[in-house]
Amino acid sequence: MASIFSKIIAGEIPSYKVAEDEAHYAFLDINPLAPGHTLVVPKREVDYIFDLSDEEYAALQLFAKRVAAAQLKAMPCKRIATAVIGLEVPHAHIHLVPINKESDMNFANKHSYEPARMAQIAADIAAKFE
């Protein structure tokens, strides 16, 4: 059965897309820790990030680096933090979270934003993606 992320990638479930290439997809987390919190996933469904081949893992990290650079330009923050937890969805993914202090990475403090704000944030980051 396809993961929710595979359904998002296929367009079966809507998302706030930030960036995409032939092998990766980046979209806003719907329950973000901060505005601009983005998930970066390989299009190939693999449950555990360390089960990716070395080439796939390296490519995912390099794609995430490009997304993080766009976030840093688009979002008011000091850094883009990363986390790989991988328990909530059986599809490898990287969290990229704009932060100003370490406590901004507390996964117990999730938020929700209006769809118009989410769409604007996604557009702002996408516009900076190179």
C-alpha positions in Angstrom: 0.0 0.0 0.0 1.3 3.4 -0.9 2.4 5.7 1.9 0.7 9.1 2.3 3.9 10.7 0.9 3.7 8.5 -2.2 0.0 9.7 -2.6 1.2 13.3 -2.2 3.9 12.8 -4.8 1.4 11.2 -7.2 -1.0 14.2 -6.7 -3.7 12.0 -5.1 -3.5 14.2 -2.0 -2.9 17.9 -2.2 0.3 19.5 -0.8 2.1 22.8 -0.6 4.9 21.9 -3.0 8.2 23.8 -2.5 10.5 22.0 -5.0 10.7 18.9 -7.1 13.1 17.1 -9.4 13.0 13.7 -11.1 13.8 11.8 -7.9 12.7 14.1 -5.0 9.8 16.1 -3.7 9.7 18.8 -1.1 6.5 20.1 0.5 5.4 22.0 3.6 4.6 19.9 6.7 0.9 20.4 7.5 1.6 20.5 11.2 4.8 22.6 11.2 7.1 23.4 14.1 7.6 26.8 12.4 6.5 28.6 9.3 8.4 27.0 6.4 8.8 23.6 8.0 9.4 21.4 4.9 9.6 17.7 4.3 12.0 16.4 1.7 11.3 12.9 0.4 12.6 10.6 -2.3 10.0 9.8 -4.8 10.9 6.1 -4.6 9.1 4.8 -1.5 11.6 3.4 1.0 10.6 3.1 4.6 13.9 3.8 6.4 16.3 6.5 5.2 19.4 4.3 5.7 17.9 1.6 3.4 18.5 4.0 0.5 21.4 3.2 -1.7 24.5 5.4 -1.1 23.8 7.2 -4.3 20.1 7.8 -3.4 21.0 8.9 0.1 23.6 11.4 -1.2 21.2 12.8 -3.8 18.5 13.2 -1.2 20.8 15.1 1.1 22.0 17.4 -1.8 18.4 18.1 -2.8 17.6 18.9 0.8 20.6 21.3 0.9 19.2 23.2 -2.1 15.7 23.4 -0.4 17.3 24.6 2.9 19.2 27.3 0.9 15.8 28.5 -0.5 14.2 28.4 2.9 17.0 30.5 4.4 16.5 33.1 1.8 12.7 33.1 2.1 12.1 32.7 5.8 13.2 35.0 8.7 15.4 32.7 10.7 19.0 32.1 11.8 19.4 28.5 10.5 17.6 25.6 8.9 17.7 22.7 11.2 17.4 19.1 10.1 15.9 16.0 11.7 15.4 12.5 10.5 13.0 10.7 12.8 11.0 8.5 10.4 8.5 6.9 12.7 5.3 8.7 11.8 5.2 7.8 8.1 6.8 4.7 6.5 8.6 6.7 3.8 12.1 8.1 4.2 12.0 11.9 4.8 14.0 14.8 6.1 12.5 17.6 8.2 13.9 21.1 7.4 12.8 23.6 10.0 13.6 27.3 10.1 14.8 28.1 13.6 16.1 31.0 15.7 16.9 28.9 18.8 17.4 25.2 19.6 14.0 24.9 21.4 12.3 25.7 18.0 13.0 22.0 17.2 10.6 20.6 19.8 8.3 18.2 18.0 5.7 18.5 20.7 5.0 22.1 19.6 3.3 21.7 16.3 1.2 24.5 14.8 -1.4 24.9 12.1 -1.8 27.8 9.7 -4.5 29.0 7.3 -4.3 27.5 3.8 -3.6 30.9 2.2 -0.6 31.4 4.5 0.7 27.9 3.8 0.4 28.6 0.0 2.2 31.9 0.3 5.0 30.3 2.4 5.4 27.5 -0.2 5.5 30.1 -3.0 8.1 32.2 -1.2 10.4 29.2 -0.7 9.8 27.9 -4.3 10.7 31.3 -5.7 14.1 31.0 -4.1 14.8 27.4 -5.1 17.7 27.0 -7.5 
